[in-house]
Amino acid sequence: MLKLLAEGHSNQEVADILCISRKTVENHRAHIVRKTGVQGQVGLTKYAARIGLIDLDLWD
C-alpha cells in the first residue's frame, strides 16, 4: 500500500487496485503517518525511497 501511495496513486485508486474500500486505505495511510511521522504525499514518497520501496531515479 505504501508503494502505491508513494507512487502518487489516490486513495481511491489504491482501493481499486487492492480490491479494498477507500476507508481502509485511509485508515492504513493514517497508521503509516502515525508510525513514521511523515506528513503529506512528498513525505510518504521520500520515506518509501529511503527504505528502498521505490526508486526515485526512475522519475528523472
Biopython code that builds the backbone (N, CA, C, O; Angstrom):
import numpy as np
from Bio.PDB.StructureBuilder import StructureBuilder

atoms = [
    (1, "MET", "N", (0.822, -1.174, 0.000)),
    (1, "MET", "CA", (0.000, 0.000, 0.000)),
    (1, "MET", "C", (0.876, 1.251, 0.000)),
    (1, "MET", "O", (0.613, 2.192, -0.749)),
    (2, "LEU", "N", (1.907, 1.267, 0.829)),
    (2, "LEU", "CA", (2.791, 2.429, 0.874)),
    (2, "LEU", "C", (3.417, 2.681, -0.485)),
    (2, "LEU", "O", (3.539, 3.831, -0.907)),
    (3, "LYS", "N", (3.813, 1.626, -1.173)),
    (3, "LYS", "CA", (4.424, 1.770, -2.501)),
    (3, "LYS", "C", (3.451, 2.456, -3.452)),
    (3, "LYS", "O", (3.839, 3.376, -4.172)),
    (4, "LEU", "N", (2.213, 2.027, -3.465)),
    (4, "LEU", "CA", (1.210, 2.628, -4.346)),
    (4, "LEU", "C", (0.954, 4.091, -3.989)),
    (4, "LEU", "O", (0.853, 4.944, -4.871)),
    (5, "LEU", "N", (0.852, 4.371, -2.699)),
    (5, "LEU", "CA", (0.639, 5.752, -2.263)),
    (5, "LEU", "C", (1.836, 6.622, -2.622)),
    (5, "LEU", "O", (1.677, 7.750, -3.088)),
    (6, "ALA", "N", (3.027, 6.094, -2.404)),
    (6, "ALA", "CA", (4.244, 6.845, -2.695)),
    (6, "ALA", "C", (4.405, 7.104, -4.185)),
    (6, "ALA", "O", (5.006, 8.103, -4.582)),
    (7, "GLU", "N", (3.875, 6.216, -5.005)),
    (7, "GLU", "CA", (3.930, 6.400, -6.452)),
    (7, "GLU", "C", (2.935, 7.450, -6.932)),
    (7, "GLU", "O", (2.918, 7.797, -8.113)),
    (8, "GLY", "N", (2.102, 7.958, -6.017)),
    (8, "GLY", "CA", (1.196, 9.045, -6.367)),
    (8, "GLY", "C", (-0.238, 8.635, -6.641)),
    (8, "GLY", "O", (-1.044, 9.454, -7.083)),
    (9, "HIS", "N", (-0.568, 7.374, -6.384)),
    (9, "HIS", "CA", (-1.945, 6.936, -6.582)),
    (9, "HIS", "C", (-2.843, 7.538, -5.505)),
    (9, "HIS", "O", (-2.431, 7.692, -4.355)),
    (10, "SER", "N", (-4.056, 7.872, -5.883)),
    (10, "SER", "CA", (-5.023, 8.392, -4.921)),
    (10, "SER", "C", (-5.516, 7.265, -4.025)),
    (10, "SER", "O", (-5.318, 6.087, -4.322)),
    (11, "ASN", "N", (-6.161, 7.639, -2.925)),
    (11, "ASN", "CA", (-6.724, 6.633, -2.024)),
    (11, "ASN", "C", (-7.690, 5.726, -2.773)),
    (11, "ASN", "O", (-7.691, 4.512, -2.567)),
    (12, "GLN", "N", (-8.512, 6.309, -3.642)),
    (12, "GLN", "CA", (-9.480, 5.512, -4.388)),
    (12, "GLN", "C", (-8.792, 4.586, -5.374)),
    (12, "GLN", "O", (-9.212, 3.441, -5.538)),
    (13, "GLU", "N", (-7.747, 5.057, -6.033)),
    (13, "GLU", "CA", (-7.008, 4.204, -6.961)),
    (13, "GLU", "C", (-6.372, 3.019, -6.236)),
    (13, "GLU", "O", (-6.418, 1.890, -6.724)),
    (14, "VAL", "N", (-5.779, 3.281, -5.071)),
    (14, "VAL", "CA", (-5.187, 2.199, -4.278)),
    (14, "VAL", "C", (-6.265, 1.202, -3.868)),
    (14, "VAL", "O", (-6.059, -0.009, -3.941)),
    (15, "ALA", "N", (-7.404, 1.711, -3.442)),
    (15, "ALA", "CA", (-8.520, 0.846, -3.051)),
    (15, "ALA", "C", (-8.951, -0.038, -4.213)),
    (15, "ALA", "O", (-9.193, -1.231, -4.033)),
    (16, "ASP", "N", (-9.046, 0.541, -5.398)),
    (16, "ASP", "CA", (-9.454, -0.229, -6.571)),
    (16, "ASP", "C", (-8.414, -1.286, -6.928)),
    (16, "ASP", "O", (-8.767, -2.423, -7.241)),
    (17, "ILE", "N", (-7.133, -0.917, -6.883)),
    (17, "ILE", "CA", (-6.059, -1.854, -7.217)),
    (17, "ILE", "C", (-6.040, -3.032, -6.248)),
    (17, "ILE", "O", (-5.873, -4.180, -6.660)),
    (18, "LEU", "N", (-6.212, -2.742, -4.955)),
    (18, "LEU", "CA", (-6.128, -3.776, -3.925)),
    (18, "LEU", "C", (-7.470, -4.435, -3.598)),
    (18, "LEU", "O", (-7.539, -5.342, -2.769)),
    (19, "CYS", "N", (-8.543, -3.966, -4.263)),
    (19, "CYS", "CA", (-9.892, -4.504, -4.033)),
    (19, "CYS", "C", (-10.310, -4.384, -2.572)),
    (19, "CYS", "O", (-10.824, -5.330, -1.975)),
    (20, "ILE", "N", (-10.076, -3.197, -2.010)),
    (20, "ILE", "CA", (-10.492, -2.885, -0.647)),
    (20, "ILE", "C", (-11.221, -1.548, -0.676)),
    (20, "ILE", "O", (-11.251, -0.888, -1.715)),
    (21, "SER", "N", (-11.799, -1.143, 0.426)),
    (21, "SER", "CA", (-12.533, 0.116, 0.448)),
    (21, "SER", "C", (-11.578, 1.304, 0.590)),
    (21, "SER", "O", (-10.463, 1.173, 1.094)),
    (22, "ARG", "N", (-12.048, 2.457, 0.135)),
    (22, "ARG", "CA", (-11.274, 3.687, 0.268)),
    (22, "ARG", "C", (-11.023, 3.997, 1.737)),
    (22, "ARG", "O", (-9.955, 4.495, 2.094)),
    (23, "LYS", "N", (-11.990, 3.707, 2.581)),
    (23, "LYS", "CA", (-11.854, 3.951, 4.020)),
    (23, "LYS", "C", (-10.726, 3.108, 4.609)),
    (23, "LYS", "O", (-9.993, 3.581, 5.477)),
    (24, "THR", "N", (-10.578, 1.876, 4.152)),
    (24, "THR", "CA", (-9.487, 1.012, 4.622)),
    (24, "THR", "C", (-8.146, 1.614, 4.233)),
    (24, "THR", "O", (-7.209, 1.608, 5.031)),
    (25, "VAL", "N", (-8.046, 2.130, 3.020)),
    (25, "VAL", "CA", (-6.812, 2.792, 2.586)),
    (25, "VAL", "C", (-6.534, 4.005, 3.468)),
    (25, "VAL", "O", (-5.399, 4.210, 3.899)),
    (26, "GLU", "N", (-7.555, 4.805, 3.738)),
    (26, "GLU", "CA", (-7.382, 5.988, 4.590)),
    (26, "GLU", "C", (-6.896, 5.590, 5.978)),
    (26, "GLU", "O", (-6.031, 6.254, 6.550)),
    (27, "ASN", "N", (-7.449, 4.509, 6.520)),
    (27, "ASN", "CA", (-7.026, 4.043, 7.849)),
    (27, "ASN", "C", (-5.571, 3.588, 7.835)),
    (27, "ASN", "O", (-4.802, 3.923, 8.736)),
    (28, "HIS", "N", (-5.200, 2.831, 6.820)),
    (28, "HIS", "CA", (-3.806, 2.368, 6.723)),
    (28, "HIS", "C", (-2.860, 3.550, 6.525)),
    (28, "HIS", "O", (-1.784, 3.597, 7.120)),
    (29, "ARG", "N", (-3.264, 4.501, 5.690)),
    (29, "ARG", "CA", (-2.440, 5.692, 5.462)),
    (29, "ARG", "C", (-2.224, 6.437, 6.776)),
    (29, "ARG", "O", (-1.112, 6.877, 7.068)),
    (30, "ALA", "N", (-3.286, 6.577, 7.566)),
    (30, "ALA", "CA", (-3.186, 7.254, 8.861)),
    (30, "ALA", "C", (-2.230, 6.510, 9.790)),
    (30, "ALA", "O", (-1.462, 7.141, 10.516)),
    (31, "HIS", "N", (-2.266, 5.174, 9.777)),
    (31, "HIS", "CA", (-1.347, 4.385, 10.607)),
    (31, "HIS", "C", (0.095, 4.571, 10.150)),
    (31, "HIS", "O", (1.001, 4.679, 10.976)),
    (32, "ILE", "N", (0.309, 4.608, 8.840)),
    (32, "ILE", "CA", (1.658, 4.820, 8.307)),
    (32, "ILE", "C", (2.186, 6.177, 8.757)),
    (32, "ILE", "O", (3.334, 6.292, 9.188)),
    (33, "VAL", "N", (1.353, 7.195, 8.656)),
    (33, "VAL", "CA", (1.754, 8.546, 9.069)),
    (33, "VAL", "C", (2.081, 8.561, 10.557)),
    (33, "VAL", "O", (3.089, 9.135, 10.971)),
    (34, "ARG", "N", (1.230, 7.931, 11.356)),
    (34, "ARG", "CA", (1.447, 7.918, 12.816)),
    (34, "ARG", "C", (2.738, 7.183, 13.177)),
    (34, "ARG", "O", (3.493, 7.643, 14.033)),
    (35, "LYS", "N", (2.992, 6.055, 12.538)),
    (35, "LYS", "CA", (4.166, 5.251, 12.884)),
    (35, "LYS", "C", (5.474, 5.838, 12.356)),
    (35, "LYS", "O", (6.522, 5.683, 12.982)),
    (36, "THR", "N", (5.416, 6.509, 11.211)),
    (36, "THR", "CA", (6.648, 7.031, 10.597)),
    (36, "THR", "C", (6.887, 8.497, 10.906)),
    (36, "THR", "O", (8.024, 8.966, 10.864)),
    (37, "GLY", "N", (5.827, 9.221, 11.215)),
    (37, "GLY", "CA", (5.952, 10.649, 11.474)),
    (37, "GLY", "C", (6.030, 11.498, 10.221)),
    (37, "GLY", "O", (6.216, 12.711, 10.314)),
    (38, "VAL", "N", (5.893, 10.887, 9.044)),
    (38, "VAL", "CA", (5.937, 11.661, 7.801)),
    (38, "VAL", "C", (4.580, 12.295, 7.546)),
    (38, "VAL", "O", (3.552, 11.794, 8.000)),
    (39, "GLN", "N", (4.588, 13.378, 6.830)),
    (39, "GLN", "CA", (3.349, 14.076, 6.511)),
    (39, "GLN", "C", (3.251, 14.317, 5.016)),
    (39, "GLN", "O", (4.250, 14.642, 4.374)),
    (40, "GLY", "N", (2.080, 14.164, 4.463)),
    (40, "GLY", "CA", (1.816, 14.501, 3.079)),
    (40, "GLY", "C", (2.398, 13.542, 2.063)),
    (40, "GLY", "O", (3.133, 12.611, 2.393)),
    (41, "GLN", "N", (2.041, 13.804, 0.814)),
    (41, "GLN", "CA", (2.464, 12.951, -0.290)),
    (41, "GLN", "C", (3.973, 12.942, -0.459)),
    (41, "GLN", "O", (4.569, 11.885, -0.666)),
    (42, "VAL", "N", (4.592, 14.101, -0.372)),
    (42, "VAL", "CA", (6.046, 14.187, -0.542)),
    (42, "VAL", "C", (6.749, 13.402, 0.558)),
    (42, "VAL", "O", (7.718, 12.690, 0.293)),
    (43, "GLY", "N", (6.268, 13.528, 1.784)),
    (43, "GLY", "CA", (6.858, 12.788, 2.897)),
    (43, "GLY", "C", (6.752, 11.289, 2.711)),
    (43, "GLY", "O", (7.710, 10.560, 2.971)),
    (44, "LEU", "N", (5.593, 10.819, 2.262)),
    (44, "LEU", "CA", (5.419, 9.384, 2.013)),
    (44, "LEU", "C", (6.358, 8.905, 0.913)),
    (44, "LEU", "O", (6.947, 7.829, 1.017)),
    (45, "THR", "N", (6.496, 9.700, -0.131)),
    (45, "THR", "CA", (7.363, 9.324, -1.247)),
    (45, "THR", "C", (8.820, 9.271, -0.816)),
    (45, "THR", "O", (9.535, 8.326, -1.147)),
    (46, "LYS", "N", (9.258, 10.281, -0.084)),
    (46, "LYS", "CA", (10.644, 10.296, 0.401)),
    (46, "LYS", "C", (10.914, 9.127, 1.338)),
    (46, "LYS", "O", (11.967, 8.494, 1.257)),
    (47, "TYR", "N", (9.973, 8.841, 2.220)),
    (47, "TYR", "CA", (10.137, 7.727, 3.152)),
    (47, "TYR", "C", (10.239, 6.408, 2.390)),
    (47, "TYR", "O", (11.115, 5.592, 2.675)),
    (48, "ALA", "N", (9.348, 6.199, 1.422)),
    (48, "ALA", "CA", (9.365, 4.967, 0.639)),
    (48, "ALA", "C", (10.685, 4.817, -0.114)),
    (48, "ALA", "O", (11.206, 3.709, -0.239)),
    (49, "ALA", "N", (11.224, 5.921, -0.613)),
    (49, "ALA", "CA", (12.518, 5.872, -1.318)),
    (49, "ALA", "C", (13.639, 5.557, -0.333)),
    (49, "ALA", "O", (14.544, 4.782, -0.642)),
    (50, "ARG", "N", (13.574, 6.158, 0.848)),
    (50, "ARG", "CA", (14.618, 5.961, 1.852)),
    (50, "ARG", "C", (14.712, 4.512, 2.305)),
    (50, "ARG", "O", (15.806, 4.017, 2.575)),
    (51, "ILE", "N", (13.576, 3.827, 2.391)),
    (51, "ILE", "CA", (13.593, 2.430, 2.830)),
    (51, "ILE", "C", (13.711, 1.462, 1.648)),
    (51, "ILE", "O", (13.651, 0.247, 1.832)),
    (52, "GLY", "N", (13.878, 2.000, 0.437)),
    (52, "GLY", "CA", (14.112, 1.170, -0.729)),
    (52, "GLY", "C", (12.866, 0.605, -1.387)),
    (52, "GLY", "O", (12.960, -0.310, -2.205)),
    (53, "LEU", "N", (11.709, 1.132, -1.044)),
    (53, "LEU", "CA", (10.461, 0.629, -1.608)),
    (53, "LEU", "C", (10.245, 1.115, -3.039)),
    (53, "LEU", "O", (9.679, 0.400, -3.866)),
    (54, "ILE", "N", (10.695, 2.325, -3.322)),
    (54, "ILE", "CA", (10.615, 2.862, -4.679)),
    (54, "ILE", "C", (11.961, 3.460, -5.041)),
    (54, "ILE", "O", (12.776, 3.754, -4.166)),
    (55, "ASP", "N", (12.188, 3.636, -6.319)),
    (55, "ASP", "CA", (13.442, 4.190, -6.818)),
    (55, "ASP", "C", (13.136, 5.540, -7.461)),
    (55, "ASP", "O", (12.523, 5.598, -8.527)),
    (56, "LEU", "N", (13.557, 6.614, -6.821)),
    (56, "LEU", "CA", (13.297, 7.947, -7.356)),
    (56, "LEU", "C", (14.061, 8.232, -8.638)),
    (56, "LEU", "O", (13.672, 9.117, -9.399)),
    (57, "ASP", "N", (15.144, 7.498, -8.893)),
    (57, "ASP", "CA", (15.913, 7.705, -10.114)),
    (57, "ASP", "C", (15.088, 7.394, -11.366)),
    (57, "ASP", "O", (15.386, 7.900, -12.448)),
    (58, "LEU", "N", (14.074, 6.581, -11.222)),
    (58, "LEU", "CA", (13.233, 6.248, -12.375)),
    (58, "LEU", "C", (12.440, 7.445, -12.864)),
    (58, "LEU", "O", (11.969, 7.448, -14.001)),
    (59, "TRP", "N", (12.284, 8.471, -12.022)),
    (59, "TRP", "CA", (11.473, 9.623, -12.392)),
    (59, "TRP", "C", (12.300, 10.722, -13.048)),
    (59, "TRP", "O", (11.741, 11.736, -13.467)),
    (60, "ASP", "N", (13.608, 10.549, -13.146)),
    (60, "ASP", "CA", (14.470, 11.578, -13.766)),
    (60, "ASP", "C", (14.343, 11.559, -15.259)),
    (60, "ASP", "O", (14.991, 12.351, -15.944)),
]
sb = StructureBuilder()
sb.init_structure("model")
sb.init_model(0)
sb.init_chain("A")
sb.init_seg("    ")
for serial, (resi, resn, name, xyz) in enumerate(atoms, 1):
    if name == "N":
        sb.init_residue(resn, " ", resi, " ")
    sb.init_atom(name, np.array(xyz, "f"), 0.0, 1.0, " ", f" {name:<3s}", serial, name[0])
structure = sb.get_structure()
